[in-house]
C-alpha cells in the first residue's frame, strides 16, 4: 500500500531548511510518499538554498503559520490555513496517513485532538517520548498532552505504550512501570493507587511502581505517568544534562590537564552524546489519535526528521492503531477492570 | 542562649558510626550542645569503634528503631520509644530546640507533623532541599511532605523558603519561582494558576513560572512546587547524574585514550562532584514546624551530619521560625491575598 506522510516544513526552529533536507534524506529510504506542507515562499526559498528538486514531492500550501510560542488552543482555532491545521484535516479526511511536525507541540496536540478522531475506545491522546537508559531506551508516556489524567487514561497509555514498544521497537511483552514517588502500591495520590490496581489486573507485563531514579536504569521499557510529571521529567533531564556539561566546562577552563583530558575523552564523550540524543529516535508519537502523528523536537535537524518520517512509516506498516483498537476493545469488556473503574 | 540540638544516632544507612563521628566533628564548631538519641547498645558500640568520649554529650536512650523502609504513619504510631518519636516529643516539650535525623524521611515528617505543633498560621510543613545550580544553590520546596497541596500551602512555602534563603544563605530578597510546565501564567492545572495569582500579589521577589530545565541555571533562588513533583525532581536528578556517570564509564572502558583523559580530568571531576554534593549543604530543613527539624540524606557521612548540625544551629540563632510566624501573620491580613483565596 502506498502511504502518504505529511511533513510540516513551516514548523520548528530550523524550518524550512532542515525539514526539507530531512525529506530529501528520507526519500531514498521510504516506500511512502512525502507530502510537504508549509508556506509557499518558505518552501521555495528552502528548496533553492538546499538545492532540492521539489518535483519529487507533493506540496500542500499553507497561507499562515503557527509560531512556536503561540497559545495552542487559540492559534488552532484562528489559523485554519496553517500547516498544522491543514494536516490534521487531511488525516481526518484520509488524504494523508501520517503527519510529522517539529512545530508548536501544544498546537499539534490540540489540532490532532480537536480535528482528528481518537481511536475508538481511547479516552485521551498521550505523548510518548523515548529516553535513553543503561540498557537501551524506554518509552515514557504522557509527556504533556494530559496534565490531569484519570486512572483509565493512564491505564490506556500503558496499553498503547506496550503495543508501540513491541510493534516498533520489536521487544515482546515489554515491561511496564508506573512512575511514582515510592515503590509500594500505597504510594502517591488516590488516582495513582487506582491506576496501580488497573495495571495489576491487566495482562500487561506490569512491574509495579517505579521511582524516578530508576527510569535510566532501563529495568522498565514503558514508563507511565501523568502529563505534568512527564513534562517535568523531559525538561528536567534536558536541563540537568545541559547544566552538567556547563559545570564541567567551567571547571576545566582553568585546569590545563583537565583540558587535555577532555580532548582525549572526546570519542567517548561523543558516543555518550549520541546515545542520549533524541535525534536517533526521530520524534515523539502522539498515541491514541486515529492517524499517525509524530512530534519532533523543535531543534530537530535533517537526520532527526528523516528518522521521524521512518518511524511514522513503521507505525503505518505495523498497523499499530488497529492493534491498539483491538486491545482497548478487549480490555473494555474485562469485568475486573470494569469493577475497579466503577468503584 | 544555650541551644540543645538532638541528633538521631540510630537513623540512616551509616548509623551509628557516621552520626557519632559527625557529632564529634561538630562539637568543636558549635555553641549548642548535642543530645544523642538512639539505641543504647548502638551508641556504645559506635563510640567504641570511633573512639569517641561520650561524656561530652547528653544521651537519651531509645528502646526501638524505625527502619528505613517502614511505613511512616504506622511506625510512628507504633514505635513510641524510637529516637524519631522521642525527639519529636522532646521538641514539643521544649527539652531540645532542634532535631537532625538521617533516618526514614517519611517517619520524621510524620512524627514532626503529628507530635510537634506547626508554626502559628502555617497550614502544612514542607521539605526544602538545596540543589546546585550554575550560580550557586537553589532551595526547592516541597520535596515530598505534601503531595496534594492547596494554593495557600504553596504560597506559604514560598514565604518560608524566601525567609530561609535570606536568613541562612544570606541573600536579600531572593528570587522566587513557581515550577510549572510553561512560563505563561495560564499554564498548568487550576491550583497552579491560583498559586501564581497569590505570588503575583505578594511582596516576594516573584519571577513567575519557571520550567524544570531552568532550575539548574540558577536564575531562581527558591523554587516552589508540590511535593509529588518536587520528589520527582529530587530522585530524577540523583538517578540521571548517576546514570550519566555509568554511561561514561561504560564507554571509556574500551577506550584507552578515554581512560587517560578521565585521569587527567580527575581534579575537575572532583570539583564538579563536590559542587553537586548534598553533603556540603548538610540536609533538608522541614519548614513550618514549631521547632527546627533537619532531614539528612540516608547515605550521609560525618561531614554531611556536621553540616546539618551547623545549619540547625543557624536556624535557631537567626530565629527563623519567629520570622516565619511574623510574615505569615502579616500576609494573612492582606486583603488582596484573602480575596484570591476566597474566590
Interface residues (C-beta under 8 A of the other chain):
Chain A: X71 X132 X133 X134 X144 X147 X148 X179 X181 X184 X186 X188 X189 X211 X212 X213 X214 X215 X216 X217 X228 X229 X231 X232 X233 X235 X236 X237 X238 X239 X240 X241 X242 X243 X244 X246 X247 X248 X250 X251 X252 X255 X257 X258 X260 X261 X262 X263 X264 X265 X266 X267 X268 X269 X271 X272 X275 X276
Chain B: X71 X132 X133 X134 X144 X147 X148 X179 X181 X184 X186 X188 X189 X211 X212 X213 X214 X215 X216 X217 X228 X229 X231 X232 X233 X235 X236 X237 X238 X239 X240 X241 X242 X243 X244 X246 X247 X248 X250 X251 X252 X255 X257 X258 X260 X261 X262 X263 X264 X265 X266 X267 X268 X269 X271 X272 X275 X276
